[in-house]
Amino acid sequence: MINVEDMPRAEMDGLLRRVGFCHLGCVDGTGRPYVVPMNFAYDGEAVYFFTTEGMKTHNMDEHPEVCLQVEEIEDAAHWQSVMVFGRAERLAQGVDVEHAMQQITKSNPMLAPAINRTQIDSWGRANRIAVYRVRPVAMDGRRAVGADSGSV
């Protein structure tokens, strides 16, 4: 049997600083969940996203409550997962955007996949950049640490 245990806050912070990739969950106007993979940066106080406008930005602007799920998987018996809950805030102030971009470019200097060769989307619209901050209001982490030695 696999042992699953709670992660201390310091270990959750470590995973968030190390991984840099998550699944972002938000909801649309009908309450339907919308989940997308995202690159992010974490500075110990907030999570930052650099992205292009689209469904996720529309949803976050209309319904800012979001959830991020970050994981690191070695195998089925050895993994870690952290859930971060908070409000997505689109950044517009120069100082806030500058701090966010400093954090983001440390872990993702190419700003991929937001910056790519085609800056025109499938609808013919030019991609517009958006930067967000999520300050965690709650975090929850679990890890699997292998099997009990007494398991059958």
C-alpha positions in Angstrom: 0.0 0.0 0.0 1.3 3.5 -0.9 1.8 6.0 1.9 0.3 9.4 1.1 1.1 12.2 3.5 0.6 15.9 3.9 3.5 18.1 2.8 4.8 20.8 5.2 4.6 24.4 3.8 8.4 24.6 3.2 8.2 21.6 1.0 5.2 23.0 -0.9 7.1 26.2 -1.4 10.1 24.2 -2.7 8.1 22.4 -5.2 6.5 25.6 -6.5 9.9 27.2 -6.9 11.4 24.2 -8.6 8.7 23.0 -11.1 7.5 26.1 -13.0 4.7 24.3 -14.8 1.1 23.8 -13.6 -2.5 23.2 -14.6 -4.5 26.4 -14.1 -8.2 25.9 -13.3 -10.8 28.7 -13.8 -14.5 28.9 -14.7 -16.3 30.5 -17.5 -19.5 32.5 -17.3 -21.7 29.4 -17.1 -19.7 27.9 -14.2 -18.1 25.3 -16.5 -14.5 24.5 -15.4 -11.7 25.3 -17.8 -8.2 23.9 -17.2 -5.1 24.7 -19.2 -1.3 24.0 -18.8 0.7 27.0 -17.9 4.3 28.1 -17.1 4.6 30.1 -14.0 7.0 31.6 -11.5 6.7 31.7 -7.7 8.6 34.1 -5.5 7.5 32.7 -2.1 4.6 35.2 -1.9 2.8 35.0 -5.2 2.5 33.0 -8.5 3.0 34.9 -11.7 1.8 34.0 -15.3 2.9 35.5 -18.6 0.4 34.5 -21.3 -1.6 35.7 -24.3 -5.2 36.8 -24.2 -7.8 34.2 -24.9 -10.3 32.1 -23.1 -8.3 31.7 -19.9 -7.7 35.5 -19.6 -11.3 36.3 -20.3 -12.4 33.7 -17.6 -9.9 35.0 -15.0 -10.9 38.6 -15.6 -14.6 37.8 -15.2 -14.2 35.2 -12.4 -10.8 35.7 -10.7 -11.0 32.7 -8.3 -8.5 30.2 -9.6 -6.8 27.0 -8.6 -3.3 25.8 -9.7 -2.1 22.2 -9.5 1.6 21.5 -9.6 3.1 18.1 -9.5 6.4 16.2 -9.7 6.1 12.5 -10.5 8.9 10.0 -10.2 6.6 7.0 -10.5 3.2 5.8 -9.2 4.6 5.4 -5.7 6.7 8.5 -5.5 5.1 11.8 -6.4 4.3 15.3 -4.9 1.4 17.5 -5.7 0.4 21.0 -4.5 -2.9 22.9 -5.0 -2.8 26.7 -4.8 -6.1 28.6 -4.4 -6.3 32.4 -4.9 -7.5 35.3 -7.0 -6.0 36.1 -10.4 -5.1 39.7 -10.7 -4.1 41.2 -14.1 -1.1 43.4 -13.6 -1.0 46.8 -15.2 1.3 48.9 -13.0 4.9 49.2 -14.2 6.5 48.1 -10.9 4.2 45.1 -10.5 4.7 44.0 -14.1 8.5 44.5 -13.8 8.7 42.4 -10.7 6.5 39.7 -12.3 8.6 39.6 -15.4 11.8 39.4 -13.4 10.4 36.3 -11.7 9.0 34.8 -14.9 12.2 35.2 -17.0 14.3 33.5 -14.3 12.6 30.2 -15.0 11.3 30.7 -18.5 13.6 33.2 -20.4 12.1 32.3 -23.8 8.6 33.1 -22.4 7.4 29.9 -24.2 4.8 29.1 -25.3 3.2 32.6 -25.0 5.8 34.0 -27.3 6.0 32.0 -30.4 6.7 32.3 -34.1 3.1 33.0 -35.0 1.8 36.0 -33.3 -1.6 35.7 -35.1 -4.0 33.1 -33.7 -6.3 30.8 -35.6 -9.0 33.6 -35.7 -6.6 36.0 -37.3 -6.2 38.1 -34.1 -2.8 39.4 -33.0 -1.8 37.9 -29.7 -1.9 40.4 -26.8 0.2 39.8 -23.8 -1.3 39.6 -20.2 0.6 39.2 -16.9 -1.2 37.9 -13.8 -0.4 37.5 -10.1 -2.1 35.0 -7.8 -1.6 35.5 -4.1 -2.3 32.2 -2.4 -5.2 32.2 0.1 -4.8 28.5 0.6 -2.3 25.8 -0.3 -2.6 22.0 0.1 0.2 19.5 -0.6 0.4 15.7 -0.6 3.2 13.3 -1.4 3.5 9.6 -1.9 6.5 8.2 -0.3 6.4 4.5 -1.4 4.9 1.4 0.1 4.6 0.3 3.7 7.2 -2.3 4.4 4.5 -4.5 6.1 2.2 -4.4 3.1 1.2 -7.5 1.3 
